[in-house]
Amino acid sequence: MTPDSPLREYVEQYLPEDDVQQAARARGLELGCVPIGAGGGAALRFLATALQAKAVVEVGTGAGVSGLYLLGGMPASGVLTSIDVEPEHQRVAREMFSRARISPSRTRLIMGSALDVLPRLTDGGYDLVFVDGHKPEYPKYLEHGVRMLRPGGVIAFDNVLWHGRVVDQAQRDESTNAMRDIARSVREDDRLVPVILPLGDGLLVAARRP
C-alpha cells in the first residue's frame, strides 16, 4: 500500500478513535513525538486483549496514544509500565489517562533512558513489550525485551518500515540501518516467531516461543 492510498486510509480508519485518543494524538504531534497510527494502535489493543496482558512495558510514552490503546485491551487489574526521557511527554500522558478515567494505579510512568531502566525490570515478568523509542537503540532494546517476556509473550516494534526507507539501499542513515538490523535480528532469533504488519509505518511483532 502506498502512503496515501485509499486502501491504506480504509485500514487506518477502520476503527475510529475516541475523543481522548484524538486529543492525545494532537498533543503528541504538537510535542514532536509522533504517535503510532490508528491501525497500529488497534493492533496493540488486540494483542493486549488476546494475551490477557496484565503486565505491559512500553518504551516511549509520548503523549499517551499507544498507552491508551494498550490499556484499552488489558484487564482492569493490568498495569502499564511506560518509559520516556521527556517529563513533558509523561505529564501530558498522565493528563490523557485521567481524561480516559484510567486509575493511576494502572500506570507506572518512569522517566529516564530506556537503556538505563530496562535492565532493572524483571526477567520473564511481562506479557507484552511495545517499543516506540529512540530508533538507533532498537537493536539494544531487543535483548532486554525478550529477556523480560514470559513464554508466549509478545514484543512489538513500531516504525520498522521507516517511511519506506528500509527498502532503498541508498539510504544508510543510522535510524534506517537500525530498522533493517532489528528486522533481521528478530527474524534470525530462534526464540521468536515474527511477522511484519504493514500498518502505519510498519509494526514488527514477535511471540516468544514456549
C-alpha positions in Angstrom: 0.0 0.0 0.0 1.3 3.4 -0.9 1.3 6.0 2.0 -1.7 7.9 0.6 -3.7 5.0 -1.0 -7.4 4.7 -0.4 -6.9 1.1 0.8 -4.4 2.3 3.5 -6.8 5.0 4.5 -9.6 2.4 4.8 -7.4 0.2 7.1 -6.2 3.1 9.3 -9.8 4.5 9.7 -11.5 1.1 10.2 -11.8 1.7 14.0 -12.4 5.4 14.7 -10.5 6.9 17.7 -12.5 8.4 20.6 -12.2 12.0 21.7 -9.4 11.3 24.2 -7.3 9.4 21.7 -7.7 12.2 19.2 -6.7 14.7 21.8 -3.6 12.7 22.8 -2.7 12.3 19.1 -3.0 16.1 18.6 -0.8 16.8 21.6 1.7 14.3 20.5 2.1 16.0 17.2 2.5 19.3 18.9 5.2 17.9 21.2 7.0 16.3 18.2 6.5 12.8 19.5 4.7 11.3 16.5 2.3 8.6 17.9 1.5 5.2 16.5 -1.2 5.3 13.8 -4.7 4.2 14.5 -4.2 0.9 12.7 -1.1 0.1 14.7 -2.8 1.2 17.9 -5.8 -1.1 17.2 -3.2 -4.0 16.7 -1.7 -3.2 20.1 -5.2 -3.3 21.8 -5.9 -6.6 20.0 -2.6 -8.1 21.2 -3.2 -6.9 24.8 -6.7 -8.4 24.7 -5.6 -11.7 23.1 -2.7 -12.1 25.6 -4.9 -11.0 28.5 -1.9 -8.9 29.3 -1.7 -7.9 32.9 1.9 -6.6 32.8 3.0 -4.5 29.8 6.1 -2.4 29.2 6.2 0.5 26.8 9.4 2.2 25.6 8.3 5.7 24.6 5.3 7.1 26.5 4.8 10.0 24.1 1.5 11.8 24.8 -0.2 8.6 25.7 -1.7 7.4 22.5 -0.2 3.9 22.5 -0.7 3.7 26.2 -4.4 4.3 25.8 -4.6 1.5 23.2 -2.7 -0.9 25.4 -4.7 -0.1 28.5 -7.9 -0.5 26.4 -7.1 -4.1 25.8 -5.7 -5.0 29.2 -7.8 -6.4 32.0 -8.8 -4.0 34.8 -6.1 -5.4 37.0 -3.4 -4.8 34.3 -0.5 -2.4 34.9 1.3 -0.5 32.1 4.9 0.4 32.8 5.9 3.2 30.4 9.3 4.8 30.0 10.2 8.1 28.5 13.1 10.5 28.8 10.9 13.7 28.4 9.0 14.8 31.5 6.5 16.9 29.5 5.6 13.8 27.5 4.7 11.9 30.6 2.9 14.9 32.1 0.6 15.0 29.1 0.2 11.2 29.1 -1.0 11.3 32.7 -3.5 14.0 31.8 -4.8 11.9 28.9 -5.1 8.8 31.1 -7.0 10.8 33.6 -9.4 12.1 31.0 -9.9 8.5 29.9 -10.8 7.7 33.6 -7.9 5.2 33.9 -7.0 4.7 37.5 -3.5 6.0 38.4 -2.8 2.5 40.0 -2.9 1.0 36.5 0.1 3.0 35.2 3.7 3.2 36.3 5.4 6.1 34.4 9.2 6.0 34.7 11.2 9.0 33.5 14.7 8.1 32.2 16.6 6.4 29.4 15.1 3.1 28.5 18.6 1.5 28.3 19.0 2.5 32.0 15.6 1.4 33.1 15.0 -1.9 31.2 17.9 -3.8 32.9 16.1 -3.3 36.2 12.8 -4.9 35.0 12.0 -8.5 35.9 13.1 -11.5 33.8 10.0 -13.2 32.3 7.7 -10.8 34.1 5.8 -9.3 31.2 3.2 -10.3 28.8 3.8 -7.6 26.2 6.6 -5.2 25.4 6.0 -2.3 22.9 8.9 -0.3 21.6 8.5 3.2 20.0 11.6 4.9 21.4 14.9 6.2 20.0 15.2 4.4 16.7 19.0 3.8 16.7 18.6 2.0 20.0 16.1 -0.5 18.8 18.6 -3.4 18.4 19.7 -2.8 22.1 16.0 -2.9 23.2 15.5 -6.3 21.7 17.7 -8.4 24.1 16.1 -6.7 27.1 12.7 -7.1 25.7 13.0 -10.8 25.0 14.5 -11.4 28.5 11.5 -9.7 30.1 8.9 -11.7 28.2 7.1 -14.7 29.6 6.9 -17.7 27.3 4.2 -16.9 24.8 4.6 -13.2 25.4 4.9 -10.7 22.5 7.3 -7.9 21.7 6.3 -5.2 19.1 8.4 -2.6 17.4 6.8 0.4 15.6 8.2 2.2 12.5 10.1 -0.8 11.1 9.4 0.3 7.5 10.7 3.8 8.4 8.8 5.7 5.7 9.8 3.2 3.1 13.5 3.9 3.5 14.3 0.4 4.6 13.9 -0.9 1.0 16.0 1.8 -0.5 19.6 0.6 -0.3 20.9 4.1 -0.9 19.5 5.1 2.5 22.3 4.4 5.0 21.5 6.7 7.9 21.6 5.5 11.5 17.9 5.1 12.0 17.3 3.3 8.7 20.1 0.9 9.4 18.7 0.2 12.9 15.3 -0.7 11.4 17.0 -3.1 9.0 19.0 -4.5 11.9 16.1 -5.1 14.1 14.0 -6.8 11.4 17.0 -9.1 10.6 17.8 -9.8 14.3 14.1 -10.7 15.1 13.9 -12.9 12.0 17.1 -14.8 12.9 16.3 -15.2 16.7 15.2 -18.8 17.3 13.4 -17.8 20.4 10.9 -15.7 18.4 8.1 -16.2 15.9 7.8 -12.9 14.0 5.7 -11.1 11.4 5.7 -7.6 10.0 2.2 -6.0 9.9 2.0 -3.3 7.2 0.0 -0.9 9.4 1.0 2.7 9.6 4.8 2.9 9.3 5.2 -0.9 9.9 4.7 -2.9 13.1 7.1 -5.8 13.7 5.5 -8.3 16.1 7.2 -11.4 17.5 6.0 -14.0 20.0 8.4 -15.7 22.4 8.3 -19.5 21.9 7.2 -21.6 25.0 
